């Protein structure tokens, strides 16, 4: 198996630059997820690795080979798309082996590779069926099987679960994670869903507007974000951000009843900061306050309280308490100051 290296990669469509000098090293066997909002350039970057988009400048290496100007078929990659793109008149086995047959592989070799892929993906009982007789999840497994039989150096996934319903998405996440564990191949996976990114990735690449904001393991990005964008994007529900005022090395938070907290973070001598607090780090109790409980979402083992502050800022609080406070109740908000993160309100960079 093989790693992937991108060196100062740029992509332009006419005069418009959409990928801005990306540098990235994906190690052999990594499960790397490109994540970010729509239009951030994640699919474009993936298609450049695949050779489906021409690289304007920079270099792409797969293993020891410079593949920047090679055709897709010469790069040793296999891509699984959002749409299954199966041939409706062919059986599952024929769909999976079609690429090998077109490249002149022997029938016995094709049969053996299809059988192995079928074993990995648990498709044995469906090999004689046609796509119309399969569920969405089974069709996606066939599409993945078609990639496996090619024996690629790198697997590329372009939002492969976005057409599935919620339950199937969970099932297929497990299938893809199991597939990576079993075959150990280098995989690059594109999604806008940060839950998919957190559950699947060894390494997450957070993209915004064609730039890499941060690269790291899921928990590194969650616990130690470099800026407000990453802090808000990674984690569900997203982080709460409140205005803070620096006063003599301490931070006062007007929205929380002028709560003052100490911190060892290097703060500016005066002015404002943004205070970031994860929903699970907050707790609420009924009591005299200008903060009110607007709405509670009960999801079984966990609930989310949506609070309104006098300043118009909204807070989300994760709760595992079965006791329900009535909507409209005045509440007091508590937290451990060591859980707070601080950001420069101008640059949005993390203060450390």
C-alpha positions as CSV (number, residue, x, y, z in Angstrom):
1,X,0.0,0.0,0.0
2,X,1.0,3.6,-0.5
3,X,0.8,7.1,0.9
4,X,-0.2,10.3,-0.9
5,X,1.7,13.6,-0.9
6,X,0.4,17.0,-2.1
7,X,3.0,19.7,-2.6
8,X,1.9,23.3,-3.0
9,X,-1.1,22.1,-5.1
10,X,-3.1,24.9,-6.8
11,X,-6.3,24.6,-8.8
12,X,-7.7,27.4,-11.0
13,X,-10.9,27.5,-13.1
14,X,-10.0,30.3,-15.5
15,X,-8.9,33.2,-13.4
16,X,-10.6,31.9,-10.2
17,X,-8.3,30.1,-7.8
18,X,-10.2,27.5,-5.8
19,X,-7.4,25.5,-4.2
20,X,-4.7,27.6,-2.7
21,X,-1.3,26.0,-2.4
22,X,-2.3,22.9,-0.4
23,X,0.5,20.9,1.3
24,X,-0.5,17.6,2.8
25,X,1.1,14.2,3.6
26,X,-1.1,11.2,4.0
27,X,0.8,8.2,5.4
28,X,0.6,4.7,4.1
29,X,-2.5,3.0,5.5
30,X,-4.1,6.2,6.8
31,X,-7.8,6.7,6.7
32,X,-7.8,10.4,5.8
33,X,-11.1,12.4,5.7
34,X,-11.5,15.8,3.9
35,X,-14.2,17.7,5.7
36,X,-15.6,21.1,5.4
37,X,-18.7,23.1,4.4
38,X,-20.1,23.0,0.8
39,X,-17.8,24.8,-1.6
40,X,-14.7,24.5,0.5
41,X,-12.8,22.5,-2.2
42,X,-12.8,19.0,-0.7
43,X,-14.2,17.2,-3.7
44,X,-12.1,19.2,-6.1
45,X,-9.0,18.2,-4.1
46,X,-10.0,14.6,-4.2
47,X,-10.7,14.7,-8.0
48,X,-7.2,16.1,-8.5
49,X,-5.7,13.1,-6.6
50,X,-7.8,10.9,-8.9
51,X,-6.7,12.7,-12.0
52,X,-10.3,13.8,-12.9
53,X,-9.3,17.4,-12.5
54,X,-6.0,18.8,-13.9
55,X,-3.6,20.3,-11.4
56,X,-2.8,23.9,-12.3
57,X,0.5,23.9,-10.4
58,X,2.2,21.9,-7.7
59,X,2.8,18.1,-7.5
60,X,0.9,15.0,-6.4
61,X,2.8,11.9,-5.5
62,X,1.3,8.4,-4.8
63,X,4.1,6.4,-3.2
64,X,7.3,7.2,-5.0
65,X,5.6,8.2,-8.3
66,X,4.8,11.7,-9.4
67,X,1.3,11.3,-10.8
68,X,0.5,15.0,-11.4
69,X,0.2,14.6,-15.1
70,X,-0.8,10.9,-15.4
71,X,-4.2,9.7,-16.6
72,X,-6.6,8.4,-13.9
73,X,-6.1,4.8,-15.1
74,X,-2.3,5.1,-14.5
75,X,-2.5,6.4,-11.0
76,X,-3.3,3.2,-9.1
77,X,-6.4,4.6,-7.5
78,X,-10.1,3.5,-7.3
79,X,-12.9,5.9,-6.7
80,X,-16.3,5.3,-5.1
81,X,-18.8,8.1,-6.0
82,X,-21.9,9.5,-4.3
83,X,-24.0,7.8,-7.0
84,X,-23.6,4.0,-7.3
85,X,-23.3,4.0,-11.1
86,X,-24.1,0.3,-11.4
87,X,-25.0,-1.3,-14.7
88,X,-28.7,-2.3,-14.3
89,X,-28.6,-5.2,-16.7
90,X,-25.7,-6.9,-15.0
91,X,-25.6,-9.0,-11.9
92,X,-23.7,-8.0,-8.8
93,X,-20.8,-10.3,-9.7
94,X,-20.8,-8.9,-13.3
95,X,-20.8,-5.3,-12.0
96,X,-17.9,-6.0,-9.7
97,X,-15.8,-7.8,-12.3
98,X,-16.6,-5.6,-15.3
99,X,-13.5,-3.4,-15.1
100,X,-11.2,-6.4,-14.9
101,X,-13.0,-8.0,-17.8
102,X,-12.6,-4.9,-19.9
103,X,-8.9,-4.9,-19.1
104,X,-8.5,-8.5,-20.4
105,X,-8.0,-10.3,-17.1
106,X,-8.6,-14.1,-17.1
107,X,-12.0,-15.4,-16.0
108,X,-10.5,-17.4,-13.2
109,X,-8.7,-14.3,-11.8
110,X,-11.8,-12.2,-12.1
111,X,-13.9,-14.9,-10.3
112,X,-11.3,-15.1,-7.5
113,X,-11.1,-11.4,-7.0
114,X,-14.9,-10.9,-7.0
115,X,-15.3,-13.8,-4.5
116,X,-12.7,-12.2,-2.2
117,X,-14.4,-8.8,-2.4
118,X,-17.8,-10.4,-1.8
119,X,-16.5,-12.1,1.3
120,X,-15.1,-8.9,2.7
121,X,-18.4,-7.0,2.0
122,X,-20.7,-9.8,2.9
123,X,-22.3,-9.9,-0.6
124,X,-22.1,-13.7,-1.3
125,X,-25.9,-14.2,-1.3
126,X,-26.5,-11.3,-3.6
127,X,-24.0,-12.1,-6.4
128,X,-26.7,-13.3,-8.8
129,X,-29.0,-10.4,-8.2
130,X,-29.3,-7.3,-10.3
131,X,-29.1,-3.8,-8.8
132,X,-32.9,-3.2,-8.8
133,X,-33.2,-6.1,-6.3
134,X,-30.8,-4.5,-3.8
135,X,-31.2,-1.9,-1.1
136,X,-29.3,1.4,-1.2
137,X,-26.7,0.1,1.3
138,X,-26.2,-3.1,-0.7
139,X,-25.7,-1.1,-3.9
140,X,-23.1,1.0,-2.3
141,X,-21.3,-2.1,-1.1
142,X,-21.3,-3.4,-4.7
143,X,-19.8,0.0,-5.8
144,X,-17.1,-0.4,-3.1
145,X,-16.5,-4.0,-4.2
146,X,-16.0,-2.9,-7.8
147,X,-13.1,-0.7,-6.4
148,X,-11.7,-3.5,-4.2
149,X,-11.3,-6.0,-7.1
150,X,-9.0,-3.6,-8.9
151,X,-6.5,-3.8,-6.1
152,X,-5.7,-0.1,-6.0
153,X,-2.9,1.6,-4.1
154,X,-5.4,4.2,-2.8
155,X,-9.1,4.2,-2.3
156,X,-11.0,7.5,-2.9
157,X,-14.5,8.0,-1.5
158,X,-16.5,11.1,-2.6
159,X,-19.4,11.5,-0.1
160,X,-20.5,7.8,-0.7
161,X,-23.2,7.8,2.0
162,X,-25.0,11.0,1.3
163,X,-27.8,9.3,-0.7
164,X,-28.6,6.8,2.1
165,X,-31.1,7.2,4.9
166,X,-30.0,7.8,8.5
167,X,-30.0,4.2,9.6
168,X,-28.2,2.9,6.5
169,X,-25.6,5.7,6.9
170,X,-24.7,4.4,10.3
171,X,-24.5,0.8,9.0
172,X,-22.3,1.8,6.1
173,X,-20.0,3.8,8.3
174,X,-19.4,0.6,10.2
175,X,-18.9,-1.3,7.0
176,X,-16.3,1.1,5.7
177,X,-14.4,1.3,9.0
178,X,-14.3,-2.5,9.1
179,X,-13.2,-2.6,5.4
180,X,-10.2,-0.3,6.2
181,X,-9.3,-2.4,9.2
182,X,-9.3,-5.6,7.2
183,X,-7.5,-4.5,4.1
184,X,-5.3,-1.7,5.6
185,X,-5.3,0.3,2.4
186,X,-4.7,4.1,2.2
187,X,-8.2,5.7,2.0
188,X,-9.2,9.3,1.3
189,X,-12.8,10.1,2.1
190,X,-14.7,13.3,1.4
191,X,-17.7,14.4,3.5
192,X,-19.4,17.5,4.8
193,X,-20.7,15.5,7.8
194,X,-18.3,16.0,10.7
195,X,-19.8,13.0,12.5
196,X,-18.7,10.8,9.7
197,X,-15.3,12.4,9.8
198,X,-15.0,11.9,13.6
199,X,-16.0,8.2,13.5
200,X,-14.0,7.1,10.5
201,X,-10.8,9.0,10.3
202,X,-7.3,8.4,11.5
203,X,-6.5,11.9,10.2
204,X,-8.9,14.8,9.5
205,X,-8.2,17.6,7.1
206,X,-10.5,20.6,7.8
207,X,-10.9,22.7,4.7
208,X,-12.4,26.2,4.2
209,X,-12.4,28.2,1.0
210,X,-9.7,26.1,-0.6
211,X,-7.3,26.3,2.3
212,X,-6.4,23.7,5.0
213,X,-7.4,25.1,8.4
214,X,-6.0,22.2,10.5
215,X,-4.9,18.6,10.2
216,X,-4.9,16.1,13.0
217,X,-6.6,13.1,14.6
218,X,-10.3,13.5,15.4
219,X,-9.7,14.0,19.1
220,X,-6.8,16.4,18.6
221,X,-9.0,18.7,16.5
222,X,-11.9,18.3,18.9
223,X,-9.9,19.1,22.1
224,X,-7.2,21.4,20.7
225,X,-8.6,23.4,17.7
226,X,-6.3,26.1,16.2
227,X,-9.1,28.6,15.4
228,X,-12.8,29.4,15.8
229,X,-13.7,27.7,12.5
230,X,-12.3,24.4,13.5
231,X,-13.7,24.6,17.0
232,X,-17.2,25.3,15.7
233,X,-17.1,22.8,12.9
234,X,-15.8,19.8,14.8
235,X,-18.2,18.6,17.4
236,X,-22.0,18.1,17.4
237,X,-23.7,20.2,18.6
238,X,-21.2,22.9,17.8
239,X,-19.2,24.9,20.4
240,X,-20.8,27.9,22.0
241,X,-19.1,31.2,21.5
242,X,-19.6,34.1,23.9
243,X,-18.1,37.6,24.0
244,X,-15.6,38.1,26.9
245,X,-14.0,41.2,28.3
246,X,-10.4,41.1,29.5
247,X,-9.9,42.8,32.9
248,X,-6.6,42.6,34.8
249,X,-5.7,39.2,33.4
250,X,-9.2,37.7,33.9
251,X,-12.1,37.3,31.6
252,X,-15.6,38.7,32.3
253,X,-18.5,37.1,30.4
254,X,-21.5,39.5,30.3
255,X,-23.9,37.0,28.8
256,X,-23.4,34.7,31.9
257,X,-24.3,37.4,34.4
258,X,-20.8,39.0,34.4
259,X,-19.2,35.7,35.5
260,X,-15.4,36.3,35.9
261,X,-12.9,33.5,35.3
262,X,-9.2,33.1,35.7
263,X,-7.1,31.5,33.0
264,X,-3.4,30.7,32.3
265,X,-3.9,31.5,28.7
266,X,-1.8,34.4,27.2
267,X,-4.6,37.0,27.0
268,X,-4.3,40.6,25.6
269,X,-3.8,43.2,28.3
270,X,-7.2,44.6,27.6
271,X,-10.1,44.4,25.1
272,X,-12.3,41.5,24.0
273,X,-11.9,37.8,23.5
274,X,-14.2,35.1,22.3
275,X,-14.9,32.4,24.9
276,X,-15.6,28.9,23.5
277,X,-17.5,26.3,25.6
278,X,-18.7,22.9,24.5
279,X,-22.3,22.0,25.3
280,X,-21.3,19.1,27.6
281,X,-19.2,21.4,29.7
282,X,-22.1,23.6,30.7
283,X,-24.8,22.8,33.3
284,X,-28.0,24.6,34.2
285,X,-30.1,25.0,37.3
286,X,-33.2,27.0,37.9
287,X,-32.5,30.3,39.7
288,X,-32.7,34.1,39.4
289,X,-31.1,35.0,36.1
290,X,-31.6,36.9,32.9
291,X,-31.0,33.7,30.9
292,X,-34.1,31.7,29.9
293,X,-34.6,28.1,28.7
294,X,-36.1,28.5,25.3
295,X,-36.4,24.9,24.1
296,X,-35.4,21.4,25.2
297,X,-34.7,18.5,22.7
298,X,-35.0,15.1,24.3
299,X,-33.1,12.4,22.4
300,X,-33.5,9.5,24.9
301,X,-30.2,9.2,26.8
302,X,-29.3,12.8,26.2
303,X,-31.1,16.2,26.0
304,X,-30.1,19.6,24.5
305,X,-31.3,22.8,26.2
306,X,-31.4,25.9,24.1
307,X,-30.9,29.0,26.2
308,X,-31.4,32.7,25.3
309,X,-29.2,35.4,26.9
310,X,-30.1,39.1,27.3
311,X,-27.4,39.9,24.8
312,X,-29.1,37.8,22.2
313,X,-26.5,35.0,22.2
314,X,-27.8,31.5,22.1
315,X,-26.3,28.7,24.2
316,X,-26.7,25.0,23.8
317,X,-26.3,22.8,26.9
318,X,-26.0,19.0,26.8
319,X,-27.8,17.3,29.7
320,X,-28.2,13.8,30.8
321,X,-30.6,14.8,33.6
322,X,-34.1,13.3,33.3
323,X,-35.6,16.2,35.3
324,X,-37.3,18.7,32.9
325,X,-37.4,22.4,33.5
326,X,-40.4,24.2,31.9
327,X,-39.6,26.3,28.8
328,X,-39.3,29.9,29.8
329,X,-37.6,29.1,33.1
330,X,-34.9,31.4,34.3
331,X,-31.7,29.4,34.7
332,X,-28.2,29.8,35.9
333,X,-25.3,28.4,33.9
334,X,-22.2,26.9,35.4
335,X,-19.0,25.4,34.0
336,X,-15.4,24.6,34.9
337,X,-13.2,27.5,33.8
338,X,-10.5,25.0,32.7
339,X,-12.9,23.8,29.9
340,X,-13.1,27.2,28.3
341,X,-11.1,28.0,25.1
342,X,-10.2,31.5,24.1
343,X,-10.0,33.1,20.6
344,X,-9.0,36.4,19.1
345,X,-12.2,38.1,17.9
346,X,-10.4,39.7,15.0
347,X,-8.2,36.9,13.6
348,X,-10.3,34.1,15.2
349,X,-7.1,32.3,16.0
350,X,-6.8,30.3,19.3
351,X,-5.2,32.1,22.2
352,X,-3.0,29.6,24.1
